[in-house]
């Protein structure tokens, strides 16, 4: 089975008080799953994903959602309504064995079948990269740095990783 590293886009999401369940949202994404100190999903998450026990995903609903001071009405907010709640996602699958799992706390690894299903369910903007060889080897030697333009990425790898 083939697996992909799925780079989930980050949003601004934070708690002012760690003991409170109140969450402040300062940005949105077109994708259904986002990253902010863990993985989150918006309130329009597909029932197909919510009901899929095979994916080994746990959902914790956070309803006490507030708009933060830095929230802007950007192009993205025109495509997505401000959510009424968010889901905190916990992926319990083993990366490279189950359809979806997390490698080293923040790297989402998905099977090819799972990637196709996530794409049809609204994960459109997140970049993916096919993992050839073992997951450990991929992250040690071949990891794709999605947040950098290609030329900058090449220089970064040449100067800081291979030295």
Phi, psi and omega per residue, in radians:
X1 nan 2.445 3.139
X2 -1.598 2.517 3.125
X3 -2.201 2.672 -3.127
X4 -2.216 2.540 2.929
X5 -1.493 2.187 -3.090
X6 -1.933 1.971 -3.129
X7 -1.487 1.852 -3.126
X8 -1.519 2.310 -3.124
X9 -1.232 2.527 3.136
X10 -1.569 2.608 3.002
X11 -2.223 2.910 3.066
X12 -1.556 1.929 -3.110
X13 -2.515 2.267 -3.085
X14 -2.703 2.860 3.025
X15 -1.963 2.294 3.071
X16 -1.355 -0.598 -3.110
X17 -2.178 1.973 -3.099
X18 -1.020 -0.435 -3.124
X19 -1.466 -0.156 -3.131
X20 -1.660 2.720 3.041
X21 -1.659 0.126 3.131
X22 -1.339 2.223 -3.124
X23 -2.057 2.388 3.119
X24 -1.848 2.276 -3.105
X25 -1.915 2.154 -3.133
X26 -1.982 -0.102 3.087
X27 -2.744 2.886 3.132
X28 -2.203 3.030 3.070
X29 -2.476 2.705 3.042
X30 -1.280 -0.446 -3.107
X31 -1.292 2.682 -3.133
X32 -1.377 -0.453 3.124
X33 -2.048 2.330 -3.113
X34 -2.321 2.971 -3.130
X35 -2.126 2.342 3.068
X36 -2.900 1.648 -3.053
X37 0.907 0.955 -3.053
X38 2.048 -2.998 -3.112
X39 -1.917 2.457 -3.084
X40 -2.349 2.756 3.046
X41 -2.327 2.593 3.125
X42 -1.385 2.967 -3.058
X43 -1.193 -0.217 3.121
X44 -1.671 0.391 3.110
X45 -1.030 2.380 -3.078
X46 -1.027 2.380 3.038
X47 -1.003 -0.513 3.102
X48 -1.069 -0.714 3.108
X49 -1.297 -0.689 -3.134
X50 -1.127 -0.517 -3.054
X51 -1.718 0.083 -3.041
X52 -1.580 1.709 3.118
X53 -1.290 -0.407 -3.141
X54 -1.137 -0.457 -3.115
X55 -1.380 -0.221 3.124
X56 0.996 0.907 3.100
X57 -1.975 2.334 3.020
X58 -1.814 2.531 -3.107
X59 -2.139 2.281 3.001
X60 -2.106 2.123 -3.063
X61 -1.490 2.308 3.064
X62 -2.027 1.890 -3.088
X63 -1.676 -0.306 -3.084
X64 -1.529 1.253 -3.037
X65 -1.842 2.273 3.139
X66 -2.157 2.646 3.067
X67 -1.482 2.223 -3.120
X68 -1.332 2.929 -3.110
X69 -1.142 -0.483 -3.078
X70 -1.608 0.030 -3.101
X71 -1.075 2.296 3.138
X72 -2.124 2.623 3.092
X73 -1.556 1.465 -3.089
X74 -1.656 -3.056 3.083
X75 -0.986 -0.667 -3.117
X76 -1.123 -0.697 -3.113
X77 -1.184 -0.354 3.071
X78 -1.293 -0.430 -3.122
X79 -1.641 -0.288 -3.126
X80 -2.329 2.294 3.060
X81 -1.236 2.655 3.070
X82 -1.121 2.182 -3.048
X83 -1.201 2.653 3.067
X84 -1.463 -0.451 3.116
X85 -2.740 2.958 3.077
X86 -2.246 2.730 2.983
X87 -1.889 2.299 2.948
X88 -1.544 2.218 -3.074
X89 -1.775 2.414 2.987
X90 -2.139 2.122 3.137
X91 -1.691 2.030 -3.059
X92 -1.752 0.029 3.133
X93 -1.368 2.800 3.108
X94 -1.608 2.102 -3.120
X95 -1.059 2.307 3.141
X96 1.543 -0.095 3.083
X97 -2.157 -0.777 -3.134
X98 -1.685 2.908 -3.121
X99 -1.030 -0.506 -3.134
X100 -2.629 2.394 3.129
X101 -2.804 2.915 -3.114
X102 -1.976 2.240 3.112
X103 -1.776 2.211 3.116
X104 0.883 0.858 2.975
X105 1.250 -0.349 -3.042
X106 -2.479 0.034 -3.082
X107 -1.899 1.950 -3.094
X108 -1.441 2.139 -3.139
X109 -1.980 2.195 -3.097
X110 -2.274 2.596 3.046
X111 -1.283 2.854 -3.141
X112 -1.076 -0.689 3.114
X113 -1.132 -0.763 3.117
X114 -1.122 -0.705 3.120
X115 -1.054 -0.785 3.115
X116 -1.073 -0.729 3.139
X117 -1.149 -0.744 3.115
X118 -1.102 -0.671 3.112
X119 -1.097 -0.740 -3.138
X120 -1.247 -0.378 -3.104
X121 -1.674 0.071 3.011
X122 2.066 0.179 3.059
X123 -1.707 1.427 -2.957
X124 -1.711 -0.596 -2.999
X125 -1.588 -0.401 -3.092
X126 -1.124 2.250 3.120
X127 -1.384 2.681 3.089
X128 -2.351 2.740 3.128
X129 -2.451 2.272 3.122
X130 -1.171 2.316 3.101
X131 -1.617 2.037 3.083
X132 -1.844 2.207 -3.030
X133 1.578 -2.764 -3.106
X134 -1.402 2.740 3.106
X135 -1.101 -0.736 3.139
X136 -1.036 -0.793 3.137
X137 -1.133 -0.696 3.128
X138 -1.013 -0.852 -3.081
X139 -1.308 -0.391 3.104
X140 -1.417 -0.652 -2.986
X141 -2.106 -0.559 -2.920
X142 -2.136 0.190 -3.022
X143 -1.002 2.379 3.088
X144 -1.455 2.249 3.097
X145 -1.756 1.548 -2.994
X146 -1.165 -0.509 -3.020
X147 -1.369 -0.048 -3.118
X148 -1.966 2.453 3.004
X149 -1.046 2.682 -3.023
X150 -0.908 -0.827 -3.101
X151 -1.140 -0.761 3.115
X152 -1.119 -0.704 3.124
X153 -1.049 -0.792 3.135
X154 -1.053 -0.781 3.128
X155 -1.155 -0.687 3.117
X156 -1.054 -0.839 3.134
X157 -1.104 -0.785 -3.113
X158 -1.093 -0.780 -3.034
X159 -1.460 -0.650 -2.960
X160 -1.931 -0.387 -3.084
X161 -1.763 -0.719 -3.045
X162 -1.544 -0.110 -3.108
X163 -1.373 nan nan
